[in-house]
Amino acid sequence: LTLRHALQARAAHARALAAGAPSEACEARYMIPPDGRFSGHGKLWEYYHFLIDFAPRVVYYMQNQTCTRTVLYVPGWYRNGYFMFRLSRTDRTMKPLADWLFSPWGGLRQVPYGPGKAPTSPDVVELPFHPHSSPPWSNQPKEWLHTFRAHAWRLAKAQAPPASAFEVLVVRRTNPNAVPGKPRQCFRPVYCNTGGARRSLPPAFFAAASAHLTRLNVSFSIVELAGRTLEDQVRLFAQATVVLGMHGAGLSNTVFSPPGAILVEYGLRANFCYQHLAAKMGLGYVHAQDGGKQYGAATHKAVAKAVATARRTFRLRSGGGS
């Protein structure tokens, strides 16, 4: 299957190159097969599935095409009356991210097709998507992910260590649904009703992290990713040699971390997707957890060790925090 897709892509790229310089008359065409699925029943409008399941494979197969127009045929149906391959749903959209990532090829225009109506033209390159409902998380080939990192770095003009502005990037994720005096509604003891609720950390955690990193004489930055452009997030993660954050979609950005950087994933892990992703991207990985969502002894030890290891790897000097 992989060889067939590679041959299809090579043939399509050869046809595009034979057409000469990029031209509006040249249109590259790709297709997601009818049985294509994301990991964990994911949807394209969800950040992890867009950034890890979708974008790397599309960029990998598009990287050598020279056309200025690109069409992606996607299955236009799914159970429950919606389909998983659309970029937007209600107030959730990945369209600005797609516009930026695929801008070198004139963007990416989606064209849905119906059951039994998959394009059959030899010029349409079929992208390899797992046919099962729950393929493994972060199990893409390294070549896809590394090509994607290089592509994003070029677009963002990112600087990797040792040209970093800081050593440690602490991903702040607070609960946007928290209302003082109002109890949260939980349907299981360890999960609450939204991702923001169950995967958030209290302000005290970040105050303790700041104090600890300051004592270590570490340059650091504590950031909230919500509202930042993808371009900005690429630059942030490309600079950091250590990333500390709670399990959640924001850690998908470690796909932009430099080889040798270390991810310290804090707290409950719904699955091991970020550990798998770290291995694929050439990153170190540590899991830390203290009771009560505290920045306690286990996290102190994990972060201090990660900083020491990263300093040896990147030969960085100590500095201040922000």
Disulfide bonds with the S-S distance in Angstrom:
Cys26-Cys67 1.65
Cys186-Cys192 2.40
